Amino acid sequence: MNIGELKKLLILIAVFTGAYFMPIEVERFIGGIFESLHLLRYYAREHTILCLIPALFIAGAVSVFISQSAVMKYLGGEAKQWISYLVASVSGTILAVCSCTILPLFSGIYKRGAGLGPAVAFLYSGPAINILAIILTARVLGIRMGIARAVGAIVFGVVIGLVMQFIFRHEDRERLKGFQQMATDEKERPVWQNIIYFALLVLILVVVNWAQPDPNTGIGFVSFMYANKWVLTSILGLSLGIVLWKFFGLKFWKLAASVLAVVISTLIIPGNHTLHFIVAITFLSIFLATENEDLQQWLGGTWDFAKLIVPLLFIGVVIAGALLGRPGEEAWIPSVWIESLVGGNSLGANLFASVAGAFMYFATLTEVPILQGLMGSGMGNGPALALLLAGPALSLPSLLVIVSVLGVKKTSVYISLVVIMSTISGLFFGMIS
């Protein structure tokens, strides 16, 4: 029997053994299964349509409309480090997304010619340096925790990127050579058109995911944005349609048909804003598929990222739900274990909080109320900061995708850097707080 057939036999034996000894009579096992399905449904309802799909369209646009020469100029290996890391950190900060939504954007710039270091800095900064989350952290968990999270996240993004770039400098230099050769023959669209186009895409992503503020801690501007986010999204969506018509050659009747479809859906089912957003995305996709080469390539790039990222994310969400469950719900790993392991400020408590945070899934802004509950159960300040620095930037679903983009070795180093730095930061913060 050759090795291939032996592997198939071992897989069949493993599946049979798992099925034979499956503990379906154990309540916790069944609870973990249900928790995985609950988390998957939550992700599909609350996160995929409004977060992931717009991010995939932005990633597809990056792969088509951002020239490799521009990426190389600001984020490539030959760019000045202070410029590349500033651009990467600021770009990630503006998006204010979670660890899963940042993945298509990270994959887009990395495959377009960004250096490993700036790309990783962007990957970390998007979820970690979330302005809204930092403000919420300061108001709910205290100003010192908010400042520590902000400073730690900013330093982490740059340091982790620099270390990754140094460790894999030879491999990355070879990778970037190919992009430099390809960039010489590119034809670029006017910069001002791209700026308007991408600004609208990013604003739609940010505004449509604007979180509801806490009535006790909400800021005036934040509350205003949330109250009017769908009006603003409609204005931004219409503006994007006009840009596609004027700059990219989308036929006017297709723009008019898309607007009419959204208006009709609003009149038939008022108040279901997610449905109206789906209608807009559907009509946009159909019309892009029948337009000029540039717009067809945009849709094709979006689909390529969707095929790569979405299945891995959903598998990761299912596994994370089965192991850890949702906030306040039990799964295979009892929550009391976690609470008992993160008390005080020992090295073990900080390390465990960092590792747990690296595998837990946090939707945007949910880490703050979760930490508030854990701290109420005895979690120390140090482990709380460690989890804040590791958790939003990583998750089991995101790690599966990062492996597919960077490979096992680079992903392992990235995880290790986040965990080690989070542990050290938590330990130090716990000593002085």
C-alpha distance (Angstrom), angle and dihedral (degrees) to the residues before:
residue distance angle dihedral
M1 . . .
N2 3.81 . .
I3 3.82 123.7 .
G4 3.80 93.7 -100.7
E5 3.77 93.7 55.1
L6 3.82 90.9 43.9
K7 3.82 90.2 55.5
K8 3.80 90.4 51.6
L9 3.79 90.5 50.1
L10 3.80 92.2 49.8
I11 3.81 90.9 49.2
L12 3.80 90.9 51.3
I13 3.81 90.7 48.8
A14 3.81 91.2 49.0
V15 3.81 92.5 49.5
F16 3.79 92.1 47.3
T17 3.81 92.5 47.4
G18 3.80 91.3 49.2
A19 3.79 91.8 49.4
Y20 3.83 93.1 45.5
F21 3.79 95.0 51.6
M22 3.80 97.4 34.4
P23 3.86 105.2 141.1
I24 3.80 96.9 -138.7
E25 3.81 90.6 152.6
V26 3.84 90.4 62.5
E27 3.80 110.6 94.9
R28 3.81 94.8 -148.5
F29 3.81 91.4 53.8
I30 3.81 91.9 52.6
G31 3.80 89.2 44.0
G32 3.80 90.6 55.2
I33 3.81 90.7 51.5
F34 3.79 91.2 51.7
E35 3.81 91.5 45.4
S36 3.80 90.5 54.0
L37 3.81 90.0 52.3
H38 3.81 92.1 45.2
L39 3.80 91.5 51.6
L40 3.80 91.3 45.9
R41 3.81 90.5 51.9
Y42 3.80 90.9 47.0
Y43 3.79 90.6 50.6
A44 3.80 92.2 48.3
R45 3.81 94.0 47.3
E46 3.78 102.7 37.4
H47 3.77 105.5 25.6
T48 3.80 115.5 24.1
I49 3.79 102.1 58.3
L50 3.79 100.0 41.3
C51 3.83 100.3 29.2
L52 3.76 112.4 24.1
I53 3.82 101.0 37.4
P54 3.84 94.9 52.2
A55 3.81 88.9 45.6
L56 3.80 90.4 52.0
F57 3.82 90.4 51.6
I58 3.81 89.7 51.0
A59 3.80 90.7 49.2
G60 3.80 90.4 49.3
A61 3.80 89.7 49.8
V62 3.80 91.2 50.4
S63 3.81 90.3 53.0
V64 3.81 91.7 53.0
F65 3.80 110.7 26.7
I66 3.81 103.6 31.8
S67 3.79 107.9 79.4
Q68 3.76 118.5 -131.0
S69 3.80 88.9 -127.6
A70 3.82 89.7 60.3
V71 3.81 92.4 48.4
M72 3.80 90.2 47.0
K73 3.80 91.2 47.9
Y74 3.81 95.2 56.1
L75 3.82 105.2 20.4
G76 3.81 105.8 18.8
G77 3.76 129.7 104.4
E78 3.80 94.0 -94.8
A79 3.81 94.9 51.4
K80 3.79 119.4 104.4
Q81 3.78 107.5 -93.3
W82 3.79 96.2 -129.9
I83 3.81 89.7 53.7
S84 3.81 96.1 45.5
Y85 3.80 95.2 47.1
L86 3.81 92.6 43.0
V87 3.82 90.8 51.6
A88 3.81 91.9 45.6
S89 3.81 94.6 48.1
V90 3.80 96.0 43.4
S91 3.81 92.4 45.9
G92 3.79 91.5 51.6
T93 3.79 93.0 45.3
I94 3.80 94.5 53.6
L95 3.81 92.5 55.4
A96 3.83 95.7 57.1
V97 3.81 93.3 -164.2
C98 3.80 135.1 146.8
S99 3.80 128.4 -100.3
C100 3.81 92.8 -89.9
T101 3.80 99.5 45.7
I102 3.81 92.0 52.9
L103 3.83 91.6 58.6
P104 3.82 100.2 81.0
L105 3.81 90.1 47.3
F106 3.81 92.9 48.0
S107 3.79 91.3 47.0
G108 3.81 89.8 48.8
I109 3.80 97.3 54.7
Y110 3.82 93.2 39.1
K111 3.80 92.7 53.4
R112 3.80 89.5 44.3
G113 3.80 94.1 60.3
A114 3.81 108.8 -81.6
G115 3.78 115.7 149.0
L116 3.79 116.8 -106.0
G117 3.81 93.4 -114.1
P118 3.83 98.3 51.7
A119 3.82 90.6 40.7
V120 3.81 91.1 53.6
A121 3.82 90.7 45.1
F122 3.82 87.5 54.2
L123 3.82 90.7 46.6
Y124 3.81 91.7 54.0
S125 3.80 99.7 37.3
G126 3.82 96.9 53.5
P127 3.81 96.6 67.7
A128 3.82 98.2 22.0
I129 3.82 103.2 47.5
N130 3.80 93.1 50.2
I131 3.81 106.7 155.3
L132 3.80 94.4 -156.3
A133 3.81 92.4 47.9
I134 3.79 92.3 48.6
I135 3.82 91.3 51.2
L136 3.80 90.3 47.8
T137 3.82 90.2 48.1
A138 3.80 91.2 53.2
R139 3.80 93.0 48.9
V140 3.81 97.8 44.0
L141 3.82 103.8 30.5
G142 3.80 98.8 28.0
I143 3.79 138.0 -87.1
R144 3.82 93.4 -90.1
M145 3.80 91.8 55.7
G146 3.81 90.3 47.0
I147 3.81 92.9 51.3
A148 3.82 91.9 44.5
R149 3.79 91.0 51.4
A150 3.81 93.1 48.0
V151 3.80 95.0 47.6
G152 3.80 93.5 42.3
A153 3.80 93.7 49.3
I154 3.80 94.0 48.8
V155 3.81 92.5 48.4
F156 3.81 92.0 44.0
G157 3.81 94.2 54.5
V158 3.79 93.3 54.1
V159 3.81 98.2 37.8
I160 3.80 95.8 46.5
G161 3.80 90.6 47.9
L162 3.81 92.5 49.4
V163 3.80 93.2 47.7
M164 3.81 92.7 47.8
Q165 3.80 90.3 48.5
F166 3.81 91.5 50.5
I167 3.81 96.1 46.6
F168 3.81 94.6 48.2
R169 3.81 97.8 29.8
H170 3.84 95.4 124.4
E171 3.81 94.7 48.9
D172 3.79 92.4 45.1
R173 3.80 93.0 48.2
E174 3.81 89.6 56.4
R175 3.80 91.6 46.4
L176 3.80 92.9 51.7
K177 3.81 94.1 50.5
G178 3.79 90.1 73.1
F179 3.79 92.0 52.3
Q180 3.82 92.0 50.6
Q181 3.80 90.8 55.1
M182 3.82 92.9 47.0
A183 3.80 93.6 47.3
T184 3.81 94.3 63.2
D185 3.82 94.5 71.5
E186 3.80 98.5 45.5
K187 3.79 125.6 121.1
E188 3.79 112.2 -143.4
R189 3.80 129.7 -148.6
P190 3.85 115.4 -130.5
V191 3.78 108.3 -75.4
W192 3.80 95.3 -130.2
Q193 3.81 91.2 56.3
N194 3.80 91.5 52.1
I195 3.80 91.2 47.4
I196 3.81 92.3 54.9
Y197 3.81 92.4 43.2
F198 3.80 96.4 49.7
A199 3.81 93.1 40.0
L200 3.80 89.2 58.1
L201 3.82 92.5 47.3
V202 3.81 92.2 49.9
L203 3.81 93.5 44.5
I204 3.80 90.6 52.0
L205 3.82 89.8 51.9
V206 3.82 92.1 48.3
V207 3.80 98.7 42.2
V208 3.81 97.9 43.4
N209 3.82 89.5 53.7
W210 3.80 96.0 45.5
A211 3.80 104.6 141.5
Q212 3.78 124.5 -130.0
P213 3.82 108.3 -102.9
D214 3.77 123.6 -127.5
P215 3.83 106.6 -99.1
N216 3.80 89.4 -134.8
T217 3.79 97.3 46.5
G218 3.81 103.2 24.0
I219 3.80 117.8 130.6
G220 3.80 119.8 -134.9
F221 3.80 96.1 -116.0
V222 3.82 92.1 43.7
S223 3.81 91.2 51.2
F224 3.81 91.6 46.9
M225 3.81 91.7 51.1
Y226 3.79 92.4 49.8
A227 3.81 93.4 47.5
N228 3.80 91.9 51.4
K229 3.79 102.0 30.2
W230 3.80 96.1 114.5
V231 3.80 92.8 48.7
L232 3.80 88.8 50.2
T233 3.81 90.9 45.7
S234 3.81 90.1 53.3
I235 3.79 91.2 51.0
L236 3.80 91.8 47.5
G237 3.81 91.9 46.5
L238 3.80 92.1 51.6
S239 3.81 89.8 47.3
L240 3.81 90.1 51.9
G241 3.80 89.8 51.5
I242 3.79 90.9 52.3
V243 3.82 90.4 49.3
L244 3.82 90.6 51.1
W245 3.81 89.3 49.8
K246 3.81 96.6 46.1
F247 3.81 102.0 35.2
F248 3.79 106.3 23.3
G249 3.79 103.7 36.2
L250 3.81 101.0 -110.9
K251 3.81 107.6 163.3
F252 3.80 113.4 -108.0
W253 3.81 94.4 -129.9
K254 3.80 89.2 58.8
L255 3.79 90.7 52.8
A256 3.80 90.1 48.7
A257 3.82 91.9 47.4
S258 3.81 91.4 51.4
V259 3.81 92.3 50.3
L260 3.79 90.9 47.0
A261 3.82 91.8 50.4
V262 3.81 91.5 52.9
V263 3.82 91.8 46.8
I264 3.82 91.6 50.1
S265 3.83 92.1 48.5
T266 3.82 88.9 49.9
L267 3.79 91.8 52.2
I268 3.82 94.3 45.7
I269 3.82 96.9 43.8
P270 3.81 107.7 18.5
G271 3.78 118.5 -167.6
N272 3.82 97.1 24.1
H273 3.78 94.8 111.8
T274 3.80 95.3 167.4
L275 3.82 89.8 57.8
H276 3.80 90.9 50.8
F277 3.80 89.3 50.4
I278 3.83 89.7 51.3
V279 3.82 90.0 51.5
A280 3.81 90.5 52.3
I281 3.82 92.6 48.2
T282 3.82 91.6 46.6
F283 3.79 94.8 51.7
L284 3.79 91.3 43.8
S285 3.81 90.8 52.8
I286 3.81 94.0 47.7
F287 3.78 92.9 49.3
L288 3.81 94.4 44.4
A289 3.81 88.7 55.2
T290 3.82 90.3 58.5
E291 3.80 99.4 41.5
N292 3.81 136.6 86.1
E293 3.80 123.9 -49.2
D294 3.83 95.6 -93.4
L295 3.79 94.2 54.0
Q296 3.81 92.4 42.8
Q297 3.80 88.9 52.6
W298 3.82 89.4 50.8
L299 3.81 90.4 56.2
G300 3.81 90.6 42.7
G301 3.81 91.8 52.1
T302 3.79 90.2 49.1
W303 3.80 91.0 51.4
D304 3.80 92.0 48.5
F305 3.81 90.8 56.1
A306 3.81 91.4 44.1
K307 3.83 91.6 54.5
L308 3.78 90.9 49.7
I309 3.79 100.6 42.9
V310 3.81 112.5 27.1
P311 3.85 99.3 61.8
L312 3.81 92.4 48.6
L313 3.79 91.9 46.9
F314 3.79 92.8 51.6
I315 3.81 91.9 47.8
G316 3.80 89.3 50.4
V317 3.81 92.5 48.6
V318 3.82 90.8 52.5
I319 3.81 92.3 50.2
A320 3.82 93.0 45.2
G321 3.81 91.0 49.5
A322 3.79 93.1 50.1
L323 3.81 93.1 49.1
L324 3.80 102.8 37.9
G325 3.81 106.7 11.2
R326 3.79 124.7 -157.6
P327 3.81 125.6 -50.1
G328 3.79 107.9 -70.1
E329 3.81 94.3 10.9
E330 3.81 129.6 100.7
A331 3.81 124.4 -124.3
W332 3.80 133.4 162.4
I333 3.81 93.6 -54.2
P334 3.84 108.8 58.0
S335 3.79 113.1 -126.0
V336 3.81 89.8 -136.4
W337 3.80 88.4 67.4
I338 3.78 90.5 57.9
E339 3.80 93.6 45.1
S340 3.80 92.1 49.7
L341 3.80 92.6 49.0
V342 3.82 98.3 51.7
G343 3.79 100.5 51.6
G344 3.79 119.6 116.5
N345 3.78 123.6 6.1
S346 3.78 105.9 -78.8
L347 3.79 123.6 141.2
G348 3.81 88.9 -111.0
A349 3.81 92.8 52.7
N350 3.81 92.7 50.4
L351 3.79 92.8 44.3
F352 3.78 92.3 49.2
A353 3.83 91.6 48.4
S354 3.82 90.2 51.2
V355 3.81 93.9 48.2
A356 3.81 93.0 44.1
G357 3.80 90.3 48.5
A358 3.81 90.9 50.3
F359 3.81 90.7 59.5
M360 3.82 102.1 33.5
Y361 3.79 119.3 92.8
F362 3.82 117.1 -127.3
A363 3.78 121.8 -174.7
T364 3.80 112.2 -144.7
L365 3.85 112.2 -65.6
T366 3.82 94.2 -1.8
E367 3.79 92.7 104.9
V368 3.83 91.6 74.5
P369 3.83 98.7 59.9
I370 3.82 89.6 40.2
L371 3.82 90.2 53.9
Q372 3.79 90.1 45.4
G373 3.82 89.4 57.7
L374 3.81 93.7 44.9
M375 3.80 92.1 48.7
G376 3.79 88.5 50.3
S377 3.81 87.1 55.8
G378 3.80 92.3 54.2
M379 3.82 105.5 -81.8
G380 3.82 111.5 155.2
N381 3.81 124.4 -121.6
G382 3.80 92.1 -114.6
P383 3.82 97.0 53.8
A384 3.82 88.8 43.1
L385 3.81 91.0 58.2
A386 3.81 90.7 43.4
L387 3.79 90.1 55.2
L388 3.82 91.5 45.7
L389 3.80 91.1 53.9
A390 3.82 96.6 44.0
G391 3.80 102.9 30.8
P392 3.82 106.9 60.9
A393 3.82 92.3 40.8
L394 3.82 95.6 51.3
S395 3.79 139.6 33.0
L396 3.77 136.8 161.2
P397 3.83 92.3 -104.0
S398 3.80 92.1 50.5
L399 3.81 92.8 47.0
L400 3.80 91.5 58.3
V401 3.80 89.8 55.7
I402 3.81 94.6 43.7
V403 3.81 89.2 54.5
S404 3.81 89.7 54.8
V405 3.82 90.4 52.9
L406 3.82 103.9 36.5
G407 3.79 102.6 20.8
V408 3.79 130.3 -120.9
K409 3.82 97.6 -71.5
K410 3.81 97.8 51.8
T411 3.80 92.2 41.2
S412 3.81 91.2 51.3
V413 3.80 91.0 52.3
Y414 3.82 90.8 47.6
I415 3.81 92.4 51.2
S416 3.80 91.6 45.9
L417 3.81 92.4 51.3
V418 3.80 92.7 49.8
V419 3.82 92.7 47.0
I420 3.82 95.5 44.7
M421 3.80 94.7 46.1
S422 3.81 92.1 44.7
T423 3.80 90.5 50.5
I424 3.81 93.5 49.6
S425 3.81 92.3 45.5
G426 3.80 92.0 49.0
L427 3.80 92.1 47.9
F428 3.81 92.1 50.9
F429 3.80 94.1 43.9
G430 3.80 90.8 49.4
M431 3.81 90.0 54.0
I432 3.81 94.8 53.6
S433 3.80 99.7 36.6
